[in-house]
Amino acid sequence: MAKTSALPKFVQLSEMLIREIAAGHLADGARLPPERDMADELGVAVGTLRKALADVESKGLLDRVQGSGNYVRHRPAVDSVYAFFRLELLKGGGLPTAEVLSVDRLAKPPRFARLGGDAEGHRIIRLRSLDGVMIALEEIWLDGGHRDAIAVADLSDSLYHFYRHELGVVIASVEDRIGVDVMPGWTPEAFHLKAGQTAGYIERVSWTAAKEPAEFSRTWYDAERASYISRMGKG
């Protein structure tokens, strides 16, 4: 079992702020603490924090006023690393991290055959946490045609970030089916829910802009620790 490679620190900070804003923990128009105070509180260098704030600003979620401070702006949809990650702590928000349990190249089960043209796929099993709280078990299938082999060390906390920057695969949309299921028979000991226990369930197909299915995943999550949240703006 191995922790995936972490995203750059400024990206982690940026994503944390984006999720906190989306969850309503940072109100529209709220002024953030002074940058040096904020950096000390988060345990990062001021330069790293400023890089994260610039990223949040570029996404339209922050007004940086010279001599005055940084002010939160709410927007309904933002192109972020975790834009399609819909699980949040019950209180809202939470920075996602991942721990890979296995990566195997296997023959695709018949139901996943439509993912690309290769007869084999990469099956990724991992645990997901929010702010260090374990919430979910994931099984992800990616077509084998994108790369011959994938190692644990290749992966970052965000698979979509890995797909975009390492494989040239950009996820443009997802289709989720939400329900309830029992934990699978192969549930690892490392997960706190055990095989046969009832859990929240998400079945997802991820699509490229060309409407090609790029990924199939199944997620079992602890509904006593996390909720599925999908926020949408006005059409």
N, C-alpha and C positions, 0 to 999 in steps of 0.2 A: 504494500500500500504506500503511495507516495503523493505528497502535495504537488499540485501542478505549479508550473512557473508562474509567479505572481505578475500581474500587470504592472507597468511602471507606476511608481508611487504617485506621481501627479495625476495619472489616469484614475487610480483608486480614489484619490481625494475628490476629483471631479465627479466621478460616478456616485460617490457617497453624497455629495451636495445635491446632485440632480435628483436622486431618490428621496432625499430629505425634503426637497422643495415639492416634489410630486406628491408626497405623503401629507403635505400640509404642516410639517414640523417647522418649516421656515415660511412665514407668512409673506404674501405679496406686499412689497414695499418695505419689508423689514431691513434694517441696516445690520450688516454683519459686523462682528467685533473688529477692532483694528487688526491689521494683518499680522503684526508682530505678536500680539496677544493670541490671535487665532493659531498661528504657527506653533507657539509655545504649548498651547492647550492640546494640539494634535500631535506634538512631538516631531515636527518636521522643520526643515529649513525654510526661511521666508521665501527664498527663490523657488523652491518646490511648490509652496502654497500659491505664489503668484502665477506660476505656470498653470496650476489647476484652475485658479480663478479666471485666467484668460480663456481657458477652454470652456468653462461654464458661460462666460460672457459671449463667446463666439456662437454658442447655441441659443442665445437670446434670453437667458435666464438670469442675467445679472447686469446691472447698470453700474459701471465703475466711474464715479465722479471725482475728478482730481480735487484733492484738498477737502473732500467731504466724506468719502467712503464707498463701500460696495453695497448696493441695494438689490434685493431679490425681486425678480419678475416671474410671474407664473405664465406658463404656456402649456396648452393641452398635449402637445406631442413634440418630442425632442429626439433627434438622431443621436443616440448615445450607445455605448458599448452594450448596455443592458436594456435597450429599448424594448426587446421582446421577452425579457425575463419578468414574469408576471407574479411571482411569489413574493410576498412581503411578510414581515413579522406581524403579529396580531395588532400591534400598536402602529403599524405602518413602517415602510422603509426597510432599511437594513442592507449593508454592503454584502453582495454575494461573493463567496469563495468556493473553491471546489477541491476535492481530494479524489484522485483517480485510483480505482481499485484494479482495473485491468483494461488493456487495449489489445484486441485480438482481430486478426484477419480471418474471416470465416465465410463459408458459403452462405449467401443470403437466404433466410427463410422465404417461402413463396410470397407471403404478404408484403415483403419489402422489395420484391424483385423490380418494381417499377422505378426504384431509385437509381437512375443512370443505367449504363449498358453493361457494366461488369457483373460477372456471376458471383463475385465475392464483395464483401463489405467490411468496413472497420467497425467493430462493436466496442463501444466505450462504456464502461460501467464506472460511475462515480457517485460520491456523496456531495450534497450541497449544503452549505451553511449560510446563515445571515447573521452578521455581526458575531460570528463565532458560535452561533446556536445551530446545531444540526437539524435540518428540516426535511430533507428529501433524498431519495434514491433515484438515480437516473440510468436508463439504458438508451444509448444513442447509436443509430446506424448511419454510416456515411458510405457512399459508393466507393468501391475499391479503385475505381479508375482515376481518382484525383491524386493518389500517391500510392506507391507500392507498399510502404510501411509507415506507420505512425508510432512514435515512442511517447512514453509518458512525459519525458522531458521536452517534447515538442509543444505540448499543450499549455495554454494560459488558462486563467480562471474563466475567461470567456471563450467558448468554442467559436462563436461567430467572429470574434476578433482574429482567432487563428485561421479560420476559413478565409477571411478577407485578405489578410496580409501574407499568409503562407501558401494558400491554395488558389487564390484569385477567385474564390467563390463568395459572392455577396448575397446574403439573405435579405430579400426585399419584403417578404410577407410570410405569415404563418397562419395555419389553420389548427385551432385547438378544439379538442372534444373533452369536456370536463365531466367528471363523474366520481364514483366511488368504486374501489376495487379492494381485493385482499392483497397483501404483500406476497410477492412470488416465492416459489419454493427455494430459489437460489439467493434469497435475501441474505446479505453478509452479516456476520456477527457484529461487525463494527456499527451497524445501524441499530438504533434503539428500538424500533418496531420490528417484530419478528414475523417470519413466514406465517401466513394465514390471518394475521391481524388486519382489521379494516383500516383503510387509509384513503385520503383524497387521491384522485387519479387524473392525470393529464395525458392525452395522446395527441401528439403534434406531428404535422407534416410541415416542413419549412420549404419555401419556394424562392427561386431566383427571380430577377426582374423579367426574365424570358419565360416565366411560368413553368420552369422545369423543377420537379421535386428534387431537393438537394439533400434532405436529411429526414429521418423518421426517428421519433423519440417517444419513450414512455417514462413518466415521472410518477412516483408514489410519494406523497408528502403527508406530514403529520399536521392534521387540521387543528390540533390543539396548540400548535406552535406557529403556524403560518396560514395565510389566506391567499387565494388567487384573486388578483386585482387587475382589471383592465380599464384604463382611463381613456376616454375618447372626448375630443372636442366637438364643437358644432360642425355639421357637414355643410 
